[in-house]
Amino acid sequence: MSFLSNDVLESVRGRAGEYDRTNTFFHEDLEELRAAGYLAAFVPQEFGGSGLSLEDMTQEQMRLAGAAPATALAINMHHVWVGVARAVHRTGDSSMDFVLRDAARGELFAFGVSEAGNDLVLFGSDTRATPDGHGGCAFFGTKIFTSLSPAWTRLGTFGVDNTDPQNPINVWGFVDRDPAGVTIADDWDTLGMRASFSCTTTLHGALAPAERIVRRLPPGPSADPMIFGIFSTFEVLLASVYTGVAQRALDVAVATVQRRTSKATGTTYDQDPAIRWKLADAAIALDAIYPQITLAARDLDAGVDRGAMWFPQLSAIKSRATETALDVVNKAVRVSGGSSYFNRSELSRLYRDVLAGLFHPSDDESVHNAWATTLLGPTT
Ligand SMILES: Cc1cc2nc3c(=O)[nH]c(=O)nc-3n(C[C@H](O)[C@H](O)[C@H](O)COP(=O)(O)OP(=O)(O)OC[C@H]3O[C@@H](n4cnc5c(N)ncnc54)[C@H](O)[C@@H]3O)c2cc1C
């Protein structure tokens, strides 16, 4: 049984085109999803949520992305933090339990990690984390692409504490949406995923109090459960979003070729062998993605230890899902003809939205590096 009802999904779908056209944030979607309990869907029942598993969430996020890609992508960031807090809690560590309680109470979590030109991603930051003398930290720096910008109430972020220059420490914490320490730029105008409103966020003393500092880690790759929680939840749910976009494009293309007629043959294009081949090709590729996402989510839910293979395999799932989605949407556009080139066409929006998948971590270079290192060892 699905968590999000068809009514909610249809309502969300009905607004997606207008949000995109007017470049506006999905405020109404957010309220409807909140009312449906979606912000707490992934929160364990003991913390007041609905206790859906990661495997369940992959299905929900695919369905939501099929209705409204940008809404699903942005809400994904909230679910990622909930997933991280769940993973940390399962190790017997209660340091992130407040995320679960807050999410159940309706707080909206954003993901403030990306920085301009910083391809260290989770392992290094240009943001400064300055100790406040009471166990907390004030953050100073600029985060880019912060989805949910108009609405988030808690931002999970990190910066470097250089108090001891010989021993820098990455500090992870959660800050409030407080104008005294956070400024959000009105700079979101992109090709696709427009309703996500992933604006630039300047932190100028944004304070995470001691109880919301969740990690202090040496810079560089880390086996810490929180880092693994971010990586694993992010890659699997992100793959789900773009798979949902691809499935929707395929569905729209199927409906289009069943209507679109050929003057040459006098029949609809669904009878054209070349069109049938292209759509079948897209479906075959997409069909291979579902079991990978499901199995990874199931193993993560069950705490299966894939050892050193987790990182390359998770990044490959994200990479294959986003590359396949791009290919599927491309084929959907090709078989649908010129109507899909108009801005009013859903396929034209999906074509723009799906491109964003390329830019999220793990990018192409990163996934290939991970696999090359697995196969050949590090470069000398
Ligand atoms: C739709 C969407 C939503 C996203 N949501 C989130 C989110 O919620 N949270 C999050 O943390 N990340 C988010 N991301 C960010 C994403 O994960 C990547 O970090 C982002 O796409 C940048 O990746 P990049 O390395 O390709 O870009 P970069 O090459 O780093 O470029 C990003 C920007 O930085 C500028 N830049 C690059 N190098 C420098 C430099 N040396 N000095 C100054 N400026 C420079 C570029 O001109 C560009 O404007 C989102 C991305 C997209 C596309």
The ligand as an SDF file (V2000), in Angstrom:
LIG
                    3D

 53 58  0  0  0  0  0  0  0  0999 V2000
   18.4710   21.0890   -8.5920 C   0  0  0  0  0  0  0  0  0  0  0  0
   19.5870   20.9280   -7.6360 C   0  0  0  0  0  0  0  0  0  0  0  0
   19.3380   20.8890   -6.2670 C   0  0  0  0  0  0  0  0  0  0  0  0
   20.3920   20.7440   -5.3530 C   0  0  0  0  0  0  0  0  0  0  0  0
   20.1280   20.7320   -4.0090 N   0  0  0  0  0  0  0  0  0  0  0  0
   21.1420   20.7070   -3.1270 C   0  0  0  0  0  0  0  0  0  0  0  0
   20.8880   20.8220   -1.7150 C   0  0  0  0  0  0  0  0  0  0  0  0
   19.7450   20.9140   -1.2540 O   0  0  0  0  0  0  0  0  0  0  0  0
   21.9540   20.8600   -0.8760 N   0  0  0  0  0  0  0  0  0  0  0  0
   23.2320   20.7820   -1.3130 C   0  0  0  0  0  0  0  0  0  0  0  0
   24.1450   20.8060   -0.4910 O   0  0  0  0  0  0  0  0  0  0  0  0
   23.5140   20.6790   -2.6500 N   0  0  0  0  0  0  0  0  0  0  0  0
   22.5020   20.6390   -3.5590 C   0  0  0  0  0  0  0  0  0  0  0  0
   22.7750   20.5620   -4.9030 N   0  0  0  0  0  0  0  0  0  0  0  0
   24.1750   20.7510   -5.3220 C   0  0  0  0  0  0  0  0  0  0  0  0
   24.8070   19.6500   -6.0820 C   0  0  0  0  0  0  0  0  0  0  0  0
   24.7790   18.5280   -5.3350 O   0  0  0  0  0  0  0  0  0  0  0  0
   26.2070   20.0540   -6.5560 C   0  0  0  0  0  0  0  0  0  0  0  0
   27.0450   20.3620   -5.5200 O   0  0  0  0  0  0  0  0  0  0  0  0
   26.1330   21.2470   -7.4460 C   0  0  0  0  0  0  0  0  0  0  0  0
   25.3780   20.8380   -8.5750 O   0  0  0  0  0  0  0  0  0  0  0  0
   27.4840   21.8080   -7.8710 C   0  0  0  0  0  0  0  0  0  0  0  0
   28.2510   20.8350   -8.4330 O   0  0  0  0  0  0  0  0  0  0  0  0
   29.5220   21.0960   -9.3660 P   0  0  0  0  0  0  0  0  0  0  0  0
   30.7400   20.6140   -8.6630 O   0  0  0  0  0  0  0  0  0  0  0  0
   29.2190   20.4780  -10.6770 O   0  0  0  0  0  0  0  0  0  0  0  0
   29.5510   22.6530   -9.5530 O   0  0  0  0  0  0  0  0  0  0  0  0
   30.6960   23.7240   -9.3530 P   0  0  0  0  0  0  0  0  0  0  0  0
   31.7150   23.5360  -10.4400 O   0  0  0  0  0  0  0  0  0  0  0  0
   31.1910   23.7430   -7.9640 O   0  0  0  0  0  0  0  0  0  0  0  0
   29.8640   25.0250   -9.6670 O   0  0  0  0  0  0  0  0  0  0  0  0
   28.8480   25.4900   -8.8110 C   0  0  0  0  0  0  0  0  0  0  0  0
   28.8500   27.0150   -8.7870 C   0  0  0  0  0  0  0  0  0  0  0  0
   30.0720   27.4510   -8.1970 O   0  0  0  0  0  0  0  0  0  0  0  0
   30.7590   28.3210   -9.0820 C   0  0  0  0  0  0  0  0  0  0  0  0
   32.1940   28.0230   -8.9110 N   0  0  0  0  0  0  0  0  0  0  0  0
   32.8420   26.9100   -9.2920 C   0  0  0  0  0  0  0  0  0  0  0  0
   34.1400   26.9820   -8.9260 N   0  0  0  0  0  0  0  0  0  0  0  0
   34.3060   28.1590   -8.2780 C   0  0  0  0  0  0  0  0  0  0  0  0
   35.3960   28.7870   -7.6470 C   0  0  0  0  0  0  0  0  0  0  0  0
   36.5990   28.2390   -7.5860 N   0  0  0  0  0  0  0  0  0  0  0  0
   35.1630   29.9910   -7.0530 N   0  0  0  0  0  0  0  0  0  0  0  0
   33.9620   30.5600   -7.0930 C   0  0  0  0  0  0  0  0  0  0  0  0
   32.8930   30.0180   -7.6920 N   0  0  0  0  0  0  0  0  0  0  0  0
   33.0580   28.8350   -8.2710 C   0  0  0  0  0  0  0  0  0  0  0  0
   30.2280   27.9900  -10.4600 C   0  0  0  0  0  0  0  0  0  0  0  0
   30.3430   29.0770  -11.3430 O   0  0  0  0  0  0  0  0  0  0  0  0
   28.7820   27.6410  -10.1500 C   0  0  0  0  0  0  0  0  0  0  0  0
   27.9910   28.7960  -10.0840 O   0  0  0  0  0  0  0  0  0  0  0  0
   21.7290   20.6510   -5.8310 C   0  0  0  0  0  0  0  0  0  0  0  0
   21.9750   20.6800   -7.2170 C   0  0  0  0  0  0  0  0  0  0  0  0
   20.9340   20.8130   -8.1080 C   0  0  0  0  0  0  0  0  0  0  0  0
   21.2570   20.8180   -9.5750 C   0  0  0  0  0  0  0  0  0  0  0  0
  1  2  1  0
  2  3  1  0
  2 52  2  0
  3  4  2  0
  4  5  1  0
  4 50  1  0
  5  6  2  0
  6  7  1  0
  6 13  1  0
  7  8  2  0
  7  9  1  0
  9 10  1  0
 10 11  2  0
 10 12  1  0
 12 13  2  0
 13 14  1  0
 14 15  1  0
 14 50  1  0
 15 16  1  0
 16 17  1  0
 16 18  1  0
 18 19  1  0
 18 20  1  0
 20 21  1  0
 20 22  1  0
 22 23  1  0
 23 24  1  0
 24 25  2  0
 24 26  1  0
 24 27  1  0
 27 28  1  0
 28 29  2  0
 28 30  1  0
 28 31  1  0
 31 32  1  0
 32 33  1  0
 33 34  1  0
 33 48  1  0
 34 35  1  0
 35 36  1  0
 35 46  1  0
 36 37  1  0
 36 45  1  0
 37 38  2  0
 38 39  1  0
 39 40  1  0
 39 45  2  0
 40 41  1  0
 40 42  2  0
 42 43  1  0
 43 44  2  0
 44 45  1  0
 46 47  1  0
 46 48  1  0
 48 49  1  0
 50 51  2  0
 51 52  1  0
 52 53  1  0
M  END
$$$$
